[in-house]
Amino acid sequence: MECWHCERPANAVCSFCGRSVCKEHAKNLPYLLDSFRDKTGKLKGLAVSDAIWCGTCHPKDEPVELDGLE
């Protein structure tokens, strides 16, 4: 695969959109792997603090509605 930005060989894939990137263009963002409620009912999340991000896609800050998937 080639880097989305420069077309050189890619070293990683964006955790959010799947675009491939080289080391020079790779960036980092936190990535939520899973969410769950603990024994007390408090919502918790398992996250990776430095997941690969292409810098092109725009992960949403807030949840989006998924109409028609129920």
Secondary structure as the mmCIF struct_conf table of DSSP 4:
data_model
#
loop_
_struct_conf.conf_type_id
_struct_conf.id
_struct_conf.beg_label_comp_id
_struct_conf.beg_label_asym_id
_struct_conf.beg_label_seq_id
_struct_conf.end_label_comp_id
_struct_conf.end_label_asym_id
_struct_conf.end_label_seq_id
STRN STRN1 GLU A 2 GLU A 2
TURN_TY1_P TURN_TY1_P1 TRP A 4 CYS A 6
BEND BEND1 ARG A 8 ARG A 8
STRN STRN2 PRO A 9 PRO A 9
HELX_LH_PP_P HELX_LH_PP_P1 ALA A 10 ALA A 10
STRN STRN3 ALA A 12 VAL A 13
TURN_TY1_P TURN_TY1_P2 SER A 15 CYS A 17
STRN STRN4 SER A 20 VAL A 21
TURN_TY1_P TURN_TY1_P3 LYS A 23 HIS A 25
STRN STRN5 LYS A 27 ARG A 37
TURN_TY1_P TURN_TY1_P4 LYS A 39 THR A 40
BEND BEND2 GLY A 41 GLY A 41
STRN STRN6 LEU A 43 TRP A 53
BEND BEND3 GLY A 55 CYS A 57
BEND BEND4 ASP A 61 GLU A 62
TURN_TY1_P TURN_TY1_P5 ASP A 67 GLY A 68
#
